[in-house]
Amino acid sequence: MKIIRVLALGWAMHFKMLSRSAFDGVLGVIWPLFFATTAFFMFRSGARPETLLYASLGASVMGIWSATSVAASSALQRERWSGTLELLVGVPTHFALVLLPITIAMSTIGIYSMTATLFWGRLLFGIHVQIEHPLLFVLAVPATIVSIGMLGFLLSVTVVRYRTAWALGNVMEYPVWLVCGFLVPLSLLPHWVRPISWALAPTWGIRAIRESALGGSPLPDVGICCALGLGYAVTGVLLVETVLRSARRTASLSLT
């Protein structure tokens, strides 16, 4: 219960702060609309109306990943700039429980971009979002958001030793949504890309969302998405222990 309370309070606090950030607001809402508009113009030339809904759902999940990748990679860097990283590491609560709500809150902010993208497609392009399995769709969206937050948690721990961690997160933004098939079907990509996409939870998350919206069986995809998210969390916790031991031994937590 203490762990759940720490995670819930940490998520609520960071979600409020991110919701009031002008930078994160532009990143989470305005920026994905440019990608969505480009995708809509490309897919509108298709013969089937399902292609526009396909692009709309993919562009909406792109916004969730965009809101997470750069922000998660620079999460610890911002704590360094604020002078609070050492205080957070020194609290009795395990540092992973402090960091994990931050990245999940970042991915939750992506709901703004998801809603804005679907509304944008409806308003300007007349895309009618008809969900075949509403209950499964409601299940697939949170699973995708949490798994992306877990991936952001792993990313933030992996790049903690770099001074320009935000740049590494920025580099990861475009390859991930391309490899995960947000807009381009995986069947059109080279065969060597597919094993990489299978190891990324957003691949299964967007498949579950599309299956539930267009009609299909999204439960296996939801299960794989959640399993990968759990794997990211466990790996991230182990990396946190390794990084903290190294930082204490070399007194290099602040990178000064």
C-alpha positions as CSV (number, residue, x, y, z in Angstrom):
1,M,0.0,0.0,0.0
2,K,2.9,2.4,0.7
3,I,4.3,1.7,-2.7
4,I,1.0,2.4,-4.4
5,R,0.6,5.6,-2.4
6,V,4.0,6.8,-3.4
7,L,3.4,6.1,-7.0
8,A,-0.1,7.6,-7.0
9,L,1.0,10.8,-5.2
10,G,4.1,11.2,-7.4
11,W,2.0,10.7,-10.5
12,A,-0.6,13.3,-9.4
13,M,2.0,15.9,-8.5
14,H,4.0,15.6,-11.7
15,F,0.9,15.4,-13.8
16,K,-0.3,18.8,-12.4
17,M,3.1,20.4,-13.0
18,L,3.4,19.1,-16.5
19,S,-0.2,20.2,-17.3
20,R,0.7,23.8,-16.3
21,S,3.9,23.8,-18.4
22,A,3.8,25.9,-21.5
23,F,6.6,24.0,-23.1
24,D,5.0,20.6,-22.5
25,G,1.6,22.0,-23.6
26,V,3.1,22.9,-27.0
27,L,5.0,19.7,-27.3
28,G,2.0,17.6,-26.4
29,V,-0.8,19.3,-28.4
30,I,0.5,21.6,-31.1
31,W,3.5,19.6,-32.3
32,P,1.6,16.3,-33.0
33,L,-0.9,18.2,-35.1
34,F,1.8,18.9,-37.7
35,F,2.5,15.2,-38.0
36,A,-1.2,14.4,-38.1
37,T,-1.9,16.9,-40.8
38,T,0.9,15.5,-43.0
39,A,-0.4,12.0,-42.4
40,F,-4.0,12.9,-43.2
41,F,-3.0,14.4,-46.5
42,M,-1.0,11.3,-47.4
43,F,-3.6,8.8,-46.4
44,R,-6.6,10.7,-47.8
45,S,-5.6,9.6,-51.3
46,G,-6.3,6.0,-50.4
47,A,-9.4,4.3,-51.7
48,R,-10.7,3.1,-48.4
49,P,-12.0,5.3,-45.6
50,E,-10.3,3.0,-43.0
51,T,-6.9,4.4,-44.1
52,L,-7.7,7.8,-42.6
53,L,-8.8,6.2,-39.3
54,Y,-5.6,4.1,-39.4
55,A,-3.5,7.3,-39.8
56,S,-5.5,9.1,-37.2
57,L,-5.0,6.5,-34.5
58,G,-1.3,6.2,-35.4
59,A,-0.8,9.9,-35.2
60,S,-2.5,10.1,-31.9
61,V,-0.1,7.6,-30.3
62,M,2.8,9.4,-31.9
63,G,1.8,12.3,-29.7
64,I,2.0,10.1,-26.6
65,W,5.5,8.9,-27.5
66,S,6.7,12.5,-28.4
67,A,5.5,13.7,-25.1
68,T,7.5,11.0,-23.3
69,S,10.8,10.5,-25.3
70,V,12.4,13.9,-24.9
71,A,11.0,14.7,-21.5
72,A,11.9,11.4,-20.0
73,S,15.4,11.4,-21.2
74,S,15.9,14.9,-19.7
75,A,14.0,14.2,-16.4
76,L,17.1,13.6,-14.3
77,Q,18.9,16.4,-16.0
78,R,16.2,18.8,-15.0
79,E,16.5,17.6,-11.4
80,R,20.3,18.4,-11.6
81,W,19.6,21.9,-12.9
82,S,17.1,22.4,-10.0
83,G,19.6,21.1,-7.5
84,T,17.1,18.4,-6.2
85,L,18.6,15.2,-7.7
86,E,20.8,14.5,-4.6
87,L,17.9,15.1,-2.3
88,L,15.7,12.7,-4.3
89,V,18.3,10.0,-4.2
90,G,18.9,10.5,-0.5
91,V,15.2,10.0,0.5
92,P,14.3,6.7,2.3
93,T,12.0,5.8,-0.6
94,H,13.6,3.8,-3.4
95,F,14.7,6.1,-6.2
96,A,12.9,4.0,-8.8
97,L,9.6,4.8,-7.1
98,V,10.4,8.5,-7.3
99,L,11.4,8.4,-11.0
100,L,8.7,6.1,-12.3
101,P,5.7,8.4,-11.6
102,I,7.5,11.2,-13.5
103,T,7.7,9.2,-16.7
104,I,4.2,7.8,-16.4
105,A,2.9,11.3,-15.9
106,M,4.7,12.4,-19.0
107,S,3.0,9.6,-21.1
108,T,-0.3,10.5,-19.5
109,I,0.1,14.0,-20.8
110,G,0.0,12.4,-24.2
111,I,-3.8,12.0,-23.7
112,Y,-4.0,15.7,-24.6
113,S,-2.2,15.1,-27.9
114,M,-4.3,12.0,-28.6
115,T,-7.6,13.9,-28.0
116,A,-6.4,16.9,-30.0
117,T,-5.3,14.7,-32.9
118,L,-8.6,12.9,-33.1
119,F,-10.5,16.1,-32.8
120,W,-8.3,17.7,-35.5
121,G,-8.9,14.9,-37.9
122,R,-12.7,15.1,-37.3
123,L,-12.8,18.9,-37.6
124,L,-10.7,19.4,-40.7
125,F,-10.8,16.1,-42.5
126,G,-14.1,14.6,-41.5
127,I,-12.6,11.5,-40.0
128,H,-15.3,9.7,-38.0
129,V,-13.8,7.7,-35.2
130,Q,-16.1,4.7,-34.9
131,I,-14.9,2.2,-32.3
132,E,-16.0,-1.4,-32.9
133,H,-15.1,-2.6,-29.4
134,P,-15.3,0.4,-27.0
135,L,-14.5,-1.6,-23.8
136,L,-11.4,-3.1,-25.4
137,F,-10.4,0.3,-26.7
138,V,-10.7,1.7,-23.2
139,L,-8.4,-1.1,-22.0
140,A,-5.9,-0.8,-24.8
141,V,-5.3,3.0,-24.4
142,P,-4.2,2.9,-20.7
143,A,-2.1,-0.2,-21.3
144,T,-0.3,1.7,-24.1
145,I,0.2,4.8,-22.0
146,V,1.6,2.9,-19.1
147,S,3.9,0.8,-21.2
148,I,5.2,3.9,-23.0
149,G,5.8,5.5,-19.6
150,M,7.7,2.3,-18.5
151,L,9.8,2.6,-21.7
152,G,10.5,6.3,-20.8
153,F,11.5,5.2,-17.3
154,L,14.1,2.8,-18.8
155,L,15.3,5.5,-21.2
156,S,15.7,8.0,-18.5
157,V,17.9,5.6,-16.4
158,T,19.9,4.6,-19.5
159,V,21.0,8.1,-20.4
160,V,21.5,9.4,-16.9
161,R,25.3,9.5,-17.3
162,Y,25.2,11.8,-20.3
163,R,25.1,15.6,-20.0
164,T,23.1,16.0,-23.3
165,A,20.6,13.3,-22.4
166,W,17.7,15.4,-23.9
167,A,19.4,15.2,-27.3
168,L,19.6,11.4,-27.1
169,G,15.9,11.3,-26.3
170,N,15.2,13.6,-29.3
171,V,17.1,11.3,-31.6
172,M,15.0,8.4,-30.3
173,E,11.7,10.1,-31.1
174,Y,11.5,9.5,-34.9
175,P,13.0,6.0,-35.2
176,V,10.7,4.6,-32.6
177,W,7.4,5.8,-34.1
178,L,8.7,4.7,-37.5
179,V,9.8,1.2,-36.4
180,C,6.7,0.7,-34.2
181,G,4.4,1.2,-37.3
182,F,2.5,4.2,-36.1
183,L,2.0,5.5,-39.7
184,V,4.0,3.1,-41.9
185,P,2.9,-0.6,-41.8
186,L,5.7,-2.9,-40.7
187,S,5.2,-5.0,-43.8
188,L,6.7,-2.2,-45.8
189,L,9.9,-2.0,-43.7
190,P,12.9,-4.2,-44.1
191,H,12.7,-7.7,-42.5
192,W,15.5,-6.9,-40.1
193,V,13.4,-4.1,-38.6
194,R,10.6,-6.4,-37.4
195,P,12.5,-8.1,-34.5
196,I,13.3,-4.6,-33.2
197,S,9.7,-3.6,-33.4
198,W,8.6,-6.7,-31.5
199,A,10.8,-5.7,-28.5
200,L,9.1,-2.3,-28.3
201,A,5.8,-2.1,-26.4
202,P,4.4,0.8,-28.5
203,T,4.3,-1.6,-31.4
204,W,1.8,-3.8,-29.6
205,G,0.0,-0.9,-28.1
206,I,-0.9,0.7,-31.4
207,R,-1.9,-2.7,-32.7
208,A,-4.2,-3.2,-29.8
209,I,-5.8,0.2,-30.3
210,R,-6.3,-0.3,-34.0
211,E,-7.7,-3.8,-33.5
212,S,-10.2,-2.6,-30.9
213,A,-11.2,0.3,-33.1
214,L,-11.3,-1.4,-36.5
215,G,-12.6,-4.7,-35.3
216,G,-10.4,-7.6,-34.2
217,S,-8.9,-9.3,-31.2
218,P,-6.7,-6.9,-29.3
219,L,-6.3,-8.9,-26.0
220,P,-3.1,-10.7,-27.1
221,D,-1.6,-7.4,-28.1
222,V,-2.6,-5.8,-24.8
223,G,-1.0,-8.7,-22.9
224,I,2.3,-8.5,-24.8
225,C,2.3,-4.7,-24.4
226,C,1.8,-5.0,-20.6
227,A,4.4,-7.8,-20.3
228,L,7.0,-5.7,-22.2
229,G,6.2,-2.7,-19.9
230,L,6.8,-4.8,-16.9
231,G,10.1,-6.0,-18.3
232,Y,11.1,-2.3,-18.9
233,A,10.3,-1.5,-15.2
234,V,12.3,-4.5,-13.8
235,T,15.2,-3.7,-16.1
236,G,15.0,0.0,-15.1
237,V,15.1,-0.8,-11.4
238,L,18.2,-2.9,-11.8
239,L,19.9,-0.2,-13.8
240,V,19.0,2.4,-11.1
241,E,20.8,0.3,-8.5
242,T,23.8,0.0,-10.8
243,V,23.9,3.7,-11.6
244,L,23.5,4.8,-7.9
245,R,26.3,2.5,-6.8
246,S,28.6,3.9,-9.4
247,A,27.6,7.5,-8.6
248,R,28.2,7.0,-4.9
249,R,31.6,5.3,-5.5
250,T,32.8,8.1,-7.9
251,A,30.8,11.0,-6.4
252,S,29.6,11.8,-9.9
253,L,25.8,12.0,-9.5
254,S,25.7,15.7,-10.3
255,L,28.2,15.3,-13.3
256,T,30.2,18.3,-12.0
